[in-house]
Amino acid sequence: MRTVAYGKSLLKKVEHGMRKKRARPAKIGVKPVFFIHIPKTAGTSFRIAAIRYYGQGRVCSDYGKNSDNSSASVKNLTFPGADLHGLKRTLAVQEVGMITGHVNLSKYNPIIPLTDIATFLRNPIEQVISHYEHWVRLYGYSGTLEEFVREDRFANVQSRCLSGVPVSLIGFVGLADAYDPSVDIFNHTYGVQFETLFMNTKTTSGGSAPIYGSIEEVDPAMVALIRRRNRLDIDCYSKAQQLFKQRQDLIASDQPITYGIVRVQDGTKVSGIAFRRDCDRPVSLDFLINDEKVGETRACEFRPNMQTWSSPRSGCVGFRYTLEKPLGEGDQFSCKVGETGQELLHE
């Protein structure tokens, strides 16, 4: 990503490059969204859209202590030590609509709840290659693509940014390769009107031509190496694709989105998490084996880690259930939200 300040000249260019009509003015007093800007996942486009919507003064950025893109409040209150309480007060006073940057989820999750955290993910093969080209172009990285891929600091970048939080528990997860409909989901979720802009791409960021025009130009052995070195990102992205389709369908049918995850241990012990954004009622769940209902419960048990992650209901969003008999070979177990039929992803 380019690490240059977005001043009046760039905003003027953005205005000329808009693909949709100008958004309505942002509402005052909204809760800030924490947007995790993962490198090379369409984050720059989304950040500029936020600036266009809220105004530059209401988007707080954290791109490091020495970056021109970092906001003064972030530099003053999070370096060298993090006064998150002071930052939270500042965000409220300045009516900040979004805080964003190349930071992990854990940095601001103590003051921003899970349901107000957002990010974009990208096909890990494409992300790694684009990240490599970015480092070659902007930072003078002189190694080969293989050397880049084998460096631990560049492996599983996307999942590491989520600090171990399951992707299905995060408020918004967009897909870089489905940018327009992703923005639609974000707008619906948070009641805003972000525009779809395309910034800092191979065709808009300027500079030298890309090394690889597409995945097809990369040696298959190299693609296989990228997959092996980024297994966590591959799994995370696969789950994000499932969530994307689910949430599209729920929105289309005017149904609420449930955030959750389920696991089965020893064939009988079912447990998990389920909650909704801005809803204080526990989620009712149905358990099915081969599409036949075998039990039900509510997600109301206390989970310390969910309280730490600032989930709704003060962390009382867990559930447990014991199946009457173990799952047999070939049995298909599912956990669905009673009200909507949404199926929770397996851990």
C-alpha positions as CSV (number, residue, x, y, z in Angstrom):
1,M,0.0,0.0,0.0
2,R,1.2,3.6,-0.6
3,T,2.1,5.3,2.6
4,V,1.3,8.9,1.6
5,A,-1.0,11.4,3.1
6,Y,-4.4,11.7,1.5
7,G,-4.7,15.5,1.2
8,K,-7.0,17.8,-0.7
9,S,-5.3,16.9,-4.1
10,L,-6.0,13.2,-3.7
11,L,-9.5,13.7,-2.5
12,K,-10.1,15.8,-5.5
13,K,-8.9,12.9,-7.7
14,V,-11.1,10.5,-5.8
15,E,-14.1,12.8,-6.5
16,H,-13.5,12.7,-10.2
17,G,-13.1,8.9,-10.0
18,M,-16.3,8.1,-8.2
19,R,-18.4,5.4,-9.7
20,K,-21.6,6.3,-8.0
21,K,-23.3,9.5,-7.0
22,R,-22.0,11.4,-3.9
23,A,-23.1,9.9,-0.6
24,R,-25.4,11.6,1.8
25,P,-23.8,13.3,4.8
26,A,-22.9,11.0,7.6
27,K,-25.1,10.9,10.7
28,I,-23.6,12.4,13.8
29,G,-23.2,10.3,16.9
30,V,-22.7,6.9,15.3
31,K,-20.5,4.3,17.0
32,P,-17.1,4.0,15.4
33,V,-16.3,1.0,13.3
34,F,-12.8,-0.5,13.6
35,F,-11.6,-1.4,10.1
36,I,-8.7,-3.7,10.1
37,H,-6.8,-2.7,6.9
38,I,-5.0,-5.9,5.9
39,P,-2.3,-5.2,3.2
40,K,-3.4,-5.7,-0.4
41,T,-7.0,-6.6,0.2
42,A,-8.8,-3.4,-1.2
43,G,-8.3,-1.6,2.1
44,T,-7.1,1.6,0.6
45,S,-10.3,1.9,-1.5
46,F,-12.4,1.3,1.5
47,R,-10.5,3.8,3.7
48,I,-10.9,6.5,1.0
49,A,-14.6,5.7,0.8
50,A,-14.8,6.2,4.6
51,I,-13.1,9.6,4.3
52,R,-15.5,10.5,1.5
53,Y,-18.5,9.6,3.7
54,Y,-17.5,10.8,7.1
55,G,-15.1,13.5,6.3
56,Q,-11.3,13.3,6.8
57,G,-11.5,14.6,10.4
58,R,-13.9,11.7,11.4
59,V,-11.7,8.9,10.2
60,C,-8.9,8.1,12.7
61,S,-5.9,6.2,11.2
62,D,-3.1,4.1,12.7
63,Y,-0.3,3.3,10.2
64,G,2.5,3.6,12.7
65,K,4.0,6.3,14.8
66,N,6.1,7.8,12.0
67,S,3.5,7.6,9.2
68,D,2.0,10.7,7.8
69,N,-1.3,8.8,7.5
70,S,-1.6,8.2,11.3
71,S,-3.9,10.6,13.1
72,A,-2.6,12.9,15.8
73,S,-4.8,11.3,18.5
74,V,-3.4,7.9,17.7
75,K,0.2,9.1,17.9
76,N,-0.5,10.9,21.2
77,L,-2.5,8.2,22.9
78,T,-1.1,4.9,21.6
79,F,2.7,5.5,21.3
80,P,4.7,4.4,23.2
81,G,2.0,3.1,25.6
82,A,-1.6,2.7,24.7
83,D,-4.1,4.8,26.6
84,L,-7.2,3.1,25.1
85,H,-9.6,4.7,27.5
86,G,-8.3,8.1,26.6
87,L,-8.6,7.2,22.9
88,K,-12.1,6.0,23.3
89,R,-13.1,9.4,24.9
90,T,-11.3,11.2,22.1
91,L,-13.2,9.2,19.4
92,A,-16.5,10.1,21.1
93,V,-15.6,13.8,21.4
94,Q,-14.5,14.0,17.7
95,E,-17.5,11.9,16.6
96,V,-15.2,9.5,14.8
97,G,-17.0,7.2,12.4
98,M,-14.1,4.8,11.7
99,I,-10.7,3.9,13.1
100,T,-8.5,2.0,10.8
101,G,-4.9,1.0,10.0
102,H,-2.4,-1.8,9.4
103,V,-3.0,-3.2,13.0
104,N,-4.3,-6.4,14.4
105,L,-7.7,-6.9,15.8
106,S,-6.4,-7.2,19.3
107,K,-5.1,-3.6,19.4
108,Y,-8.5,-1.8,19.5
109,N,-10.9,-4.6,20.3
110,P,-10.8,-3.6,24.0
111,I,-12.7,-0.4,23.1
112,I,-14.5,-1.6,19.9
113,P,-16.9,-4.6,20.2
114,L,-16.7,-7.5,17.8
115,T,-19.9,-6.5,16.0
116,D,-18.3,-3.1,15.1
117,I,-15.1,-4.6,13.7
118,A,-14.8,-4.9,9.9
119,T,-12.2,-6.1,7.4
120,F,-11.7,-7.3,3.8
121,L,-10.1,-10.7,2.9
122,R,-8.6,-11.7,-0.4
123,N,-7.8,-14.9,-2.2
124,P,-4.6,-15.8,-0.3
125,I,-2.7,-16.7,-3.6
126,E,-3.5,-13.2,-5.0
127,Q,-2.8,-11.5,-1.7
128,V,0.7,-13.0,-1.3
129,I,1.7,-12.2,-4.9
130,S,0.3,-8.6,-4.7
131,H,2.0,-8.1,-1.3
132,Y,5.3,-9.3,-2.8
133,E,5.0,-6.8,-5.7
134,H,4.1,-4.1,-3.2
135,W,7.3,-4.7,-1.2
136,V,9.4,-4.8,-4.4
137,R,7.9,-1.6,-5.7
138,L,7.8,0.5,-2.5
139,Y,10.4,-0.9,-0.2
140,G,13.0,-2.2,-2.6
141,Y,12.7,-5.8,-1.6
142,S,15.3,-7.6,-3.7
143,G,14.5,-11.3,-3.0
144,T,12.6,-13.6,-5.3
145,L,8.9,-14.5,-4.9
146,E,10.0,-17.8,-3.4
147,E,12.2,-16.1,-0.8
148,F,9.3,-13.8,0.1
149,V,6.9,-16.7,0.5
150,R,9.3,-18.6,2.7
151,E,9.7,-15.7,5.2
152,D,7.5,-16.2,8.3
153,R,6.6,-12.5,8.5
154,F,4.8,-12.7,5.2
155,A,2.9,-16.0,5.9
156,N,-0.8,-16.1,7.0
157,V,-0.9,-12.3,7.1
158,Q,-4.7,-12.1,6.9
159,S,-5.5,-14.6,9.7
160,R,-2.8,-13.2,12.0
161,C,-4.5,-9.7,11.6
162,L,-7.6,-11.2,13.2
163,S,-5.7,-12.2,16.4
164,G,-7.2,-15.6,16.7
165,V,-10.8,-14.5,16.6
166,P,-12.9,-16.8,14.3
167,V,-13.9,-14.9,11.2
168,S,-17.6,-15.8,11.7
169,L,-17.7,-13.7,14.9
170,I,-16.5,-10.4,13.3
171,G,-19.1,-7.8,12.4
172,F,-18.3,-7.4,8.7
173,V,-16.0,-9.5,6.5
174,G,-15.9,-8.4,2.9
175,L,-14.2,-10.1,-0.1
176,A,-11.8,-8.1,-2.3
177,D,-12.9,-10.1,-5.3
178,A,-16.5,-9.2,-4.7
179,Y,-15.9,-5.6,-3.7
180,D,-19.2,-4.0,-4.8
181,P,-21.6,-6.4,-3.2
182,S,-19.3,-6.4,-0.1
183,V,-19.8,-2.7,0.3
184,D,-23.5,-3.2,-0.1
185,I,-23.4,-5.6,2.9
186,F,-21.4,-3.2,4.9
187,N,-23.8,-0.3,4.2
188,H,-26.8,-2.5,5.2
189,T,-25.1,-3.7,8.4
190,Y,-24.1,-0.3,9.6
191,G,-26.7,2.0,8.1
192,V,-24.3,4.0,6.0
193,Q,-23.8,4.7,2.3
194,F,-20.2,4.1,1.3
195,E,-19.3,4.4,-2.4
196,T,-17.5,1.8,-4.4
197,L,-14.0,3.3,-5.2
198,F,-11.0,1.5,-6.6
199,M,-7.7,2.9,-5.4
200,N,-4.1,1.6,-5.1
201,T,-4.6,-1.2,-7.6
202,K,-2.1,-2.3,-10.3
203,T,-3.8,0.1,-12.7
204,T,-4.3,3.1,-10.4
205,S,-1.3,3.2,-8.1
206,G,1.2,4.2,-10.8
207,G,4.8,3.2,-10.8
208,S,6.3,0.2,-12.5
209,A,4.3,-2.5,-14.2
210,P,3.3,-5.5,-12.2
211,I,5.6,-8.5,-12.2
212,Y,2.7,-10.9,-12.5
213,G,-0.5,-10.0,-14.3
214,S,-2.5,-12.9,-12.9
215,I,-2.2,-16.1,-11.0
216,E,-2.1,-18.0,-14.3
217,E,1.4,-16.5,-14.9
218,V,2.8,-18.0,-11.7
219,D,4.4,-21.4,-11.8
220,P,2.1,-24.1,-10.4
221,A,4.8,-25.2,-8.0
222,M,5.0,-21.7,-6.6
223,V,1.2,-21.6,-6.1
224,A,1.4,-24.9,-4.3
225,L,4.2,-23.5,-2.0
226,I,2.0,-20.4,-1.3
227,R,-0.8,-22.7,-0.3
228,R,1.4,-24.7,2.0
229,R,2.8,-21.6,3.7
230,N,-0.6,-20.0,4.1
231,R,-2.9,-22.8,5.3
232,L,-4.5,-20.6,7.9
233,D,-5.3,-17.9,5.4
234,I,-6.7,-20.5,3.0
235,D,-9.1,-21.8,5.6
236,C,-10.0,-18.3,6.8
237,Y,-10.8,-17.2,3.3
238,S,-12.9,-20.3,2.6
239,K,-15.0,-19.6,5.7
240,A,-15.4,-15.9,4.6
241,Q,-16.7,-17.0,1.3
242,Q,-19.4,-19.1,3.0
243,L,-20.3,-16.3,5.3
244,F,-20.5,-13.9,2.4
245,K,-23.1,-16.0,0.6
246,Q,-25.1,-16.5,3.8
247,R,-25.2,-12.9,4.7
248,Q,-26.2,-11.9,1.1
249,D,-29.1,-14.3,1.3
250,L,-30.2,-13.2,4.8
251,I,-30.2,-9.5,3.8
252,A,-32.1,-10.3,0.6
253,S,-34.8,-12.0,2.7
254,D,-34.8,-9.3,5.3
255,Q,-33.6,-11.6,8.0
256,P,-31.1,-10.7,10.9
257,I,-27.5,-11.9,10.7
258,T,-26.3,-14.2,13.5
259,Y,-22.6,-14.4,14.4
260,G,-21.5,-17.7,15.6
261,I,-19.5,-20.9,15.5
262,V,-20.1,-24.5,16.5
263,R,-17.9,-27.5,17.3
264,V,-18.5,-31.2,18.1
265,Q,-16.2,-33.2,20.3
266,D,-16.1,-36.9,20.9
267,G,-19.2,-37.3,18.7
268,T,-21.7,-36.1,21.3
269,K,-20.4,-32.9,23.0
270,V,-21.7,-29.8,21.1
271,S,-20.6,-26.3,22.1
272,G,-20.3,-22.9,20.5
273,I,-21.1,-19.2,20.3
274,A,-24.0,-17.3,18.9
275,F,-25.1,-13.7,19.1
276,R,-26.6,-10.8,17.1
277,R,-25.6,-7.2,16.6
278,D,-27.6,-4.8,18.8
279,C,-29.8,-7.5,20.2
280,D,-29.9,-8.4,23.9
281,R,-31.9,-11.6,23.5
282,P,-30.1,-14.9,23.5
283,V,-30.1,-16.7,20.1
284,S,-32.3,-19.9,19.9
285,L,-30.6,-22.8,18.2
286,D,-31.7,-26.1,16.7
287,F,-29.5,-29.2,16.3
288,L,-30.0,-31.5,13.3
289,I,-28.6,-34.8,12.2
290,N,-29.1,-35.6,8.6
291,D,-31.6,-32.7,8.5
292,E,-33.7,-34.2,11.3
293,K,-34.1,-32.0,14.4
294,V,-32.7,-33.8,17.5
295,G,-32.5,-31.0,20.1
296,E,-32.5,-27.2,20.8
297,T,-31.0,-24.7,23.2
298,R,-30.2,-21.0,23.7
299,A,-26.9,-19.3,23.5
300,C,-26.8,-17.7,27.0
301,E,-23.9,-19.2,28.9
302,F,-21.0,-17.0,30.0
303,R,-17.8,-17.2,28.0
304,P,-14.8,-15.3,29.5
305,N,-13.1,-15.0,26.1
306,M,-16.2,-13.5,24.6
307,Q,-16.3,-10.8,27.3
308,T,-12.7,-10.1,26.6
309,W,-13.5,-9.7,22.9
310,S,-16.3,-7.3,23.8
311,S,-19.2,-9.4,22.5
312,P,-22.9,-8.5,23.1
313,R,-24.6,-9.7,26.3
314,S,-21.5,-9.2,28.4
315,G,-20.1,-12.4,27.1
316,C,-23.2,-14.5,27.9
317,V,-23.4,-15.9,24.3
318,G,-22.2,-19.5,24.7
319,F,-24.1,-22.8,24.5
320,R,-23.6,-26.5,25.2
321,Y,-25.5,-29.6,24.3
322,T,-25.0,-33.3,24.6
323,L,-26.4,-35.5,21.8
324,E,-28.2,-38.6,23.0
325,K,-26.0,-40.9,20.9
326,P,-22.7,-40.4,19.1
327,L,-22.6,-39.3,15.5
328,G,-22.1,-42.2,13.2
329,E,-19.9,-42.5,10.1
330,G,-21.5,-40.4,7.4
331,D,-23.9,-38.5,9.7
332,Q,-24.3,-34.9,8.8
333,F,-24.6,-32.6,11.9
334,S,-25.7,-29.0,11.7
335,C,-26.6,-26.2,14.1
336,K,-29.1,-23.7,12.8
337,V,-30.6,-20.5,14.2
338,G,-34.2,-21.3,15.1
339,E,-35.7,-18.0,13.8
340,T,-33.9,-17.8,10.4
341,G,-32.5,-21.3,9.6
342,Q,-29.0,-19.8,9.2
343,E,-26.5,-22.6,9.7
344,L,-23.5,-21.8,12.0
345,L,-20.1,-22.6,10.6
346,H,-18.0,-25.3,12.2
347,E,-14.8,-24.4,13.9
